[in-house]
């Protein structure tokens, strides 16, 4: 501690460095994680990474009607949206504790922080 009750600058730097490392690790986990969304009772399934990148799209042949491609398009959109919502939830669960650890910093000025 510095006279007058202020925090030790070295300690603050170490804490900031650890938070940055934790953030980088969390971002890596999100990039590697996969979540799935579905529509039409599972006729269409979309898999996205934890960062929201579409990785896979599975369409059951029963969902394919050459006379009604609009419904298939709607099912695909719904499945991708469902998967993206799951990715956002995973992001909040993964990054939330890190954001709370920033306290009053709010991420401002720390490279790599998305908030």
HELIX and SHEET records of a PDB file:
HELIX    1   1 UNK A    9  UNK A   32  1                                  24    
HELIX    2   2 UNK A   61  UNK A   63  5                                   3    
HELIX    3   3 UNK A   69  UNK A  101  1                                  33    
HELIX    4   4 UNK A  103  UNK A  105  5                                   3    
SHEET    1   A 3 UNK A  34  UNK A  39  0                                        
SHEET    2   A 3 UNK A  44  UNK A  49 -1                                        
SHEET    3   A 3 UNK A  54  UNK A  59 -1                                        
END                                                                             
